[in-house]
């Protein structure tokens, strides 16, 4: 029954995520763009956040890290790549142009997130004492998480208040949608949001509880299910919306959806989970292991280079998609031993010590 429960829960999460996105948009009509932006930041990745909370509560740190990493990879390579490819095909005789301002800001935030993930990993390879003691890595991760949360709230202030003009192009292009009249009231929208969040929480608990049994039944690694399959379902709404805007030649909005969501996961959800684990007495750090951290580095650097000239075409989108396929194939063939499924941060001895 486990695999069927897992599959049906994933299928059920997709329309719920779409309705949450719709309701958040409706509520933002009543609150204005500033509060609406905060609501989108809060509810845009509610599926990933709830899955992360249940994984943390069940002490499944590996599943938690994999699902959050997968969401970042999906937004930066799959969602962004499909958007650029679709927009390029729709405008195949020319190039699409976009404002680089928001791209530069999001790229800087993502690079800061990568630095905070990289340093705890390097602790394990910096010497024998660091390899045998996870304390420094854990303390560094908690400090870095606090720094990331501060940086994220500064990013919200920067984007929504002090430097809104830098992101004004996106707002102007979406002016027709913002001018629409809400079809539901303010409090009705909040009530529906609360109800759907409860349903998402119930399905997310089924997903977390059955993912390991499904891994054994389907002969797929937990890392593949968490990094590739879960984020595709969780990001389905954002994926569809980004493609539609790209086809309409509103690439700034597509970039805001993909890059903004990746920034939110890496700079808010991940460090928030570390802080919550700290409060609960659970040893969770920012060390995502070598393969996962390397994949994160490529997922951040490749789009940054791809978008540096302010233009886009279908070839750039295709390259991003192929990068995602290769990373997905890597985790598909990866097999984690059962006794290591919930021990993502194994103590590794340096090569000289192992010899």
C-alpha positions as CSV (number, residue, x, y, z in Angstrom):
1,X,0.0,0.0,0.0
2,X,2.9,2.4,0.7
3,X,3.8,3.1,-3.0
4,X,0.2,3.6,-3.9
5,X,-0.3,6.1,-1.0
6,X,2.9,7.9,-2.0
7,X,1.8,8.1,-5.7
8,X,-1.8,9.2,-4.9
9,X,-0.5,11.8,-2.4
10,X,1.8,13.3,-5.0
11,X,-1.1,13.4,-7.5
12,X,-3.3,15.2,-4.9
13,X,-0.6,17.8,-4.1
14,X,-0.5,19.2,-7.6
15,X,-4.0,20.7,-7.8
16,X,-3.8,21.9,-4.2
17,X,-0.5,23.8,-5.0
18,X,-2.3,25.4,-8.0
19,X,-5.2,26.5,-5.8
20,X,-2.9,28.0,-3.2
21,X,-1.2,30.0,-5.9
22,X,-4.6,31.3,-7.2
23,X,-5.8,32.2,-3.7
24,X,-2.6,34.0,-2.8
25,X,-3.1,36.1,-6.0
26,X,-6.7,36.8,-5.1
27,X,-5.8,38.0,-1.6
28,X,-3.0,40.2,-2.9
29,X,-5.7,42.2,-4.9
30,X,-7.0,43.4,-1.5
31,X,-3.7,44.0,0.2
32,X,-1.7,45.8,-2.5
33,X,1.6,44.8,-4.1
34,X,3.8,45.1,-1.0
35,X,1.8,42.8,1.3
36,X,0.9,40.7,-1.7
37,X,4.6,40.1,-2.3
38,X,5.1,39.0,1.3
39,X,2.1,36.6,0.9
40,X,3.6,35.1,-2.3
41,X,6.9,34.7,-0.4
42,X,5.1,32.9,2.4
43,X,2.7,30.7,0.4
44,X,4.6,30.2,-2.9
45,X,6.6,27.2,-1.6
46,X,4.2,26.0,1.1
47,X,4.3,22.4,-0.2
48,X,8.0,22.2,0.1
49,X,8.0,23.9,3.5
50,X,5.4,21.5,4.9
51,X,7.2,18.5,3.6
52,X,10.4,19.8,5.2
53,X,8.6,20.3,8.6
54,X,7.2,16.7,8.6
55,X,10.6,15.2,7.6
56,X,12.2,17.2,10.3
57,X,9.7,16.1,12.9
58,X,10.3,12.5,11.9
59,X,14.0,13.1,12.1
60,X,14.5,12.2,8.4
61,X,17.2,14.7,7.8
62,X,18.3,13.1,4.6
63,X,14.8,13.3,3.0
64,X,14.6,16.9,4.2
65,X,17.9,18.0,2.7
66,X,17.2,16.1,-0.5
67,X,13.7,17.7,-1.0
68,X,14.9,21.2,-0.4
69,X,17.9,20.7,-2.7
70,X,15.6,19.3,-5.4
71,X,13.4,22.3,-5.2
72,X,16.3,24.6,-5.9
73,X,17.6,22.5,-8.7
74,X,14.1,22.2,-10.2
75,X,13.5,26.0,-10.2
76,X,17.0,27.0,-11.5
77,X,17.3,24.3,-14.3
78,X,13.9,22.7,-15.1
79,X,11.5,25.6,-14.6
80,X,13.9,28.3,-15.9
81,X,15.2,26.0,-18.7
82,X,11.7,25.1,-19.9
83,X,10.6,28.8,-19.8
84,X,13.6,30.0,-21.8
85,X,13.2,27.1,-24.3
86,X,9.5,27.7,-24.8
87,X,9.9,31.4,-25.1
88,X,12.8,30.9,-27.6
89,X,10.6,28.6,-29.7
90,X,7.8,31.1,-29.7
91,X,10.2,33.8,-30.8
92,X,12.5,31.6,-32.9
93,X,13.5,34.3,-35.3
94,X,14.9,36.6,-32.7
95,X,16.0,36.9,-29.1
96,X,14.0,37.7,-26.0
97,X,15.3,40.4,-23.8
98,X,14.9,41.0,-20.1
99,X,16.0,43.3,-17.3
100,X,19.1,42.0,-15.6
101,X,18.6,43.9,-12.4
102,X,16.5,41.2,-10.6
103,X,18.7,38.5,-12.1
104,X,21.8,40.1,-10.6
105,X,20.3,40.4,-7.1
106,X,19.0,36.9,-7.1
107,X,22.3,35.5,-8.4
108,X,24.1,37.3,-5.5
109,X,21.7,35.8,-3.0
110,X,22.1,32.3,-4.4
111,X,25.9,32.6,-4.4
112,X,25.7,33.6,-0.7
113,X,23.6,30.5,-0.1
114,X,26.1,28.3,-1.9
115,X,29.0,29.7,0.2
116,X,27.0,28.8,3.4
117,X,26.6,25.3,2.1
118,X,30.2,24.9,0.9
119,X,32.0,25.9,4.1
120,X,30.5,23.2,6.3
121,X,31.4,20.6,3.7
122,X,35.0,21.9,3.5
123,X,35.2,21.4,7.3
124,X,35.1,17.6,6.7
125,X,38.0,17.7,4.3
126,X,40.2,20.4,6.1
127,X,41.9,18.1,8.5
128,X,41.7,15.1,10.8
129,X,40.3,17.0,13.8
130,X,37.6,18.5,11.7
131,X,36.8,15.1,10.1
132,X,36.3,13.5,13.5
133,X,34.3,16.2,15.2
134,X,31.1,17.5,13.7
135,X,30.7,20.2,16.3
136,X,32.5,23.0,14.4
137,X,30.5,22.3,11.2
138,X,27.2,22.3,13.2
139,X,28.0,25.6,14.9
140,X,29.1,27.1,11.6
141,X,25.9,26.0,9.9
142,X,23.7,27.5,12.7
143,X,25.6,30.8,12.5
144,X,25.4,30.8,8.7
145,X,21.6,30.1,8.9
146,X,21.0,33.1,11.0
147,X,23.1,35.2,8.6
148,X,21.0,33.8,5.7
149,X,17.8,34.7,7.4
150,X,18.9,38.2,8.0
151,X,20.0,38.5,4.4
152,X,16.7,37.2,3.1
153,X,14.7,39.7,5.2
154,X,17.0,42.4,3.9
155,X,16.3,41.1,0.4
156,X,12.6,41.5,0.9
157,X,13.0,45.0,2.2
158,X,15.2,45.8,-0.8
159,X,12.8,44.3,-3.3
160,X,9.5,45.5,-1.8
161,X,10.3,48.9,-0.3
162,X,13.6,50.6,-0.7
163,X,14.5,49.6,-4.3
164,X,11.2,48.7,-5.9
165,X,12.1,50.7,-9.0
166,X,14.7,48.1,-9.9
167,X,11.9,45.5,-10.2
168,X,9.3,47.9,-11.7
169,X,9.6,46.4,-15.2
170,X,8.1,43.2,-13.9
171,X,5.3,45.0,-12.2
172,X,4.5,47.1,-15.3
173,X,4.4,44.0,-17.6
174,X,2.0,42.3,-15.2
175,X,-0.2,45.4,-14.9
176,X,-3.1,43.9,-16.7
177,X,-3.4,41.0,-14.3
178,X,-3.0,43.2,-11.2
179,X,-5.8,45.4,-12.4
180,X,-8.3,42.5,-12.3
181,X,-11.0,42.5,-9.7
182,X,-10.8,39.7,-7.1
183,X,-13.4,37.0,-7.5
184,X,-13.4,36.2,-3.7
185,X,-13.3,38.3,-0.6
186,X,-10.3,39.0,1.6
187,X,-11.3,36.8,4.6
188,X,-12.8,34.1,2.3
189,X,-9.4,33.9,0.6
190,X,-7.6,33.5,3.9
191,X,-10.1,30.9,5.1
192,X,-9.6,28.8,1.9
193,X,-5.8,29.2,2.2
194,X,-5.9,27.8,5.7
195,X,-8.1,24.9,4.7
196,X,-5.9,24.0,1.7
197,X,-2.7,24.3,3.9
198,X,-4.2,21.7,6.2
199,X,-4.9,19.4,3.3
200,X,-1.4,19.9,1.9
201,X,-0.1,19.0,5.4
202,X,-2.0,15.8,5.5
203,X,-0.8,14.7,2.1
204,X,2.7,15.8,2.8
205,X,2.8,13.6,5.9
206,X,1.7,10.6,3.8
207,X,4.5,11.4,1.3
208,X,7.2,11.6,4.1
209,X,6.0,8.4,5.8
210,X,5.9,6.3,2.7
211,X,8.9,7.6,0.7
212,X,11.4,5.0,2.0
213,X,9.0,2.1,1.4
214,X,8.3,3.4,-2.1
215,X,12.1,3.6,-2.7
216,X,12.4,-0.1,-1.9
217,X,9.3,-1.1,-3.9
218,X,10.2,0.9,-7.0
219,X,13.9,0.2,-6.7
220,X,14.6,3.9,-6.8
221,X,16.9,5.7,-4.4
222,X,15.4,8.0,-1.8
223,X,17.6,10.8,-3.2
224,X,16.1,10.4,-6.7
225,X,12.5,10.5,-5.3
226,X,13.2,13.5,-3.1
227,X,15.5,15.5,-5.4
228,X,13.7,14.9,-8.7
229,X,10.2,13.6,-8.3
230,X,8.9,15.6,-5.3
231,X,10.0,19.0,-6.6
232,X,8.5,18.4,-10.0
233,X,5.1,18.0,-8.3
234,X,5.6,20.8,-5.8
235,X,6.7,23.2,-8.5
236,X,4.1,22.2,-11.1
237,X,2.1,25.5,-10.7
238,X,5.2,27.7,-10.9
239,X,6.4,25.7,-13.8
240,X,3.2,26.2,-15.8
241,X,3.0,29.9,-14.9
242,X,6.6,30.6,-15.9
243,X,6.1,28.9,-19.3
244,X,2.9,30.9,-20.0
245,X,4.6,34.2,-19.3
246,X,7.6,33.2,-21.4
247,X,5.3,32.4,-24.4
248,X,3.7,35.8,-24.0
249,X,7.2,37.4,-24.2
250,X,7.0,38.4,-20.5
251,X,10.4,36.9,-19.6
252,X,11.0,39.2,-16.6
253,X,8.0,37.6,-14.8
254,X,9.2,34.1,-15.7
255,X,12.7,34.9,-14.3
256,X,11.1,36.4,-11.2
257,X,9.1,33.2,-10.6
258,X,12.0,30.7,-11.1
259,X,14.8,32.7,-9.5
260,X,12.7,34.2,-6.8
261,X,11.4,30.7,-5.7
262,X,15.0,29.3,-5.7
263,X,16.2,32.3,-3.6
264,X,13.4,31.8,-1.1
265,X,14.1,28.1,-0.6
266,X,17.9,28.5,-0.3
267,X,17.9,31.7,1.8
268,X,14.8,31.2,3.9
269,X,13.4,27.7,4.0
270,X,16.7,25.9,4.4
271,X,18.2,28.1,7.2
272,X,14.7,28.2,8.9
273,X,14.8,24.4,9.0
274,X,18.3,24.4,10.6
275,X,17.1,26.9,13.2
276,X,13.9,24.9,14.0
277,X,16.0,21.7,14.2
278,X,18.3,23.6,16.6
279,X,15.4,24.5,18.8
280,X,14.2,20.8,18.7
281,X,17.6,19.5,19.7
282,X,18.2,17.9,16.3
283,X,21.7,18.0,14.7
284,X,21.0,19.4,11.3
285,X,23.7,21.3,9.4
286,X,24.2,22.8,6.0
287,X,26.5,20.1,4.8
288,X,24.6,18.5,1.9
289,X,27.5,16.1,1.0
290,X,29.9,16.5,-1.9
291,X,27.7,15.3,-4.8
292,X,24.7,17.3,-3.7
293,X,26.7,20.5,-3.1
294,X,28.5,20.1,-6.4
295,X,25.1,19.8,-8.2
296,X,23.9,23.0,-6.3
297,X,27.0,24.9,-7.5
298,X,26.4,24.0,-11.1
299,X,22.7,24.8,-10.8
300,X,23.6,28.3,-9.6
301,X,26.6,29.0,-11.8
302,X,25.1,27.8,-15.2
303,X,22.0,30.0,-15.1
304,X,24.2,33.0,-13.9
305,X,26.4,32.6,-17.0
306,X,23.4,31.9,-19.2
307,X,21.6,35.1,-18.2
308,X,24.6,37.5,-18.0
309,X,24.0,39.3,-21.4
310,X,20.3,40.1,-20.8
311,X,19.1,38.1,-23.8
312,X,17.6,34.6,-24.2
313,X,16.9,32.0,-26.9
314,X,15.8,28.4,-27.1
315,X,19.4,27.1,-27.1
316,X,20.0,28.6,-23.6
317,X,16.9,26.9,-22.3
318,X,17.8,23.6,-23.9
319,X,21.3,23.7,-22.2
320,X,19.6,24.3,-18.8
321,X,17.2,21.4,-19.4
322,X,20.0,19.0,-20.4
323,X,21.9,20.0,-17.3
324,X,18.9,19.0,-15.3
325,X,18.6,15.7,-17.1
326,X,22.2,14.8,-16.5
327,X,21.9,15.6,-12.7
328,X,18.6,13.6,-12.6
329,X,20.4,10.7,-14.2
330,X,23.1,10.9,-11.7
331,X,20.7,10.6,-8.7
332,X,18.8,7.9,-10.6
333,X,21.8,5.6,-10.7
334,X,22.9,6.5,-7.2
335,X,22.2,3.9,-4.6
336,X,22.4,4.8,-0.9
337,X,22.8,1.9,1.4
338,X,19.7,1.4,3.6
339,X,21.6,2.0,6.9
340,X,22.8,5.4,5.6
341,X,19.5,6.7,4.4
342,X,19.0,9.0,7.4
343,X,22.7,9.8,7.9
344,X,23.5,12.3,5.2
345,X,26.6,13.7,6.9
346,X,28.8,10.7,7.3
347,X,32.2,11.2,8.9
348,X,34.8,10.6,6.2
349,X,38.4,10.1,6.9
350,X,41.0,11.9,4.7
351,X,42.7,9.6,2.1
352,X,45.9,9.5,4.1
353,X,44.1,8.4,7.2
354,X,42.1,5.7,5.4
355,X,45.3,4.3,3.9
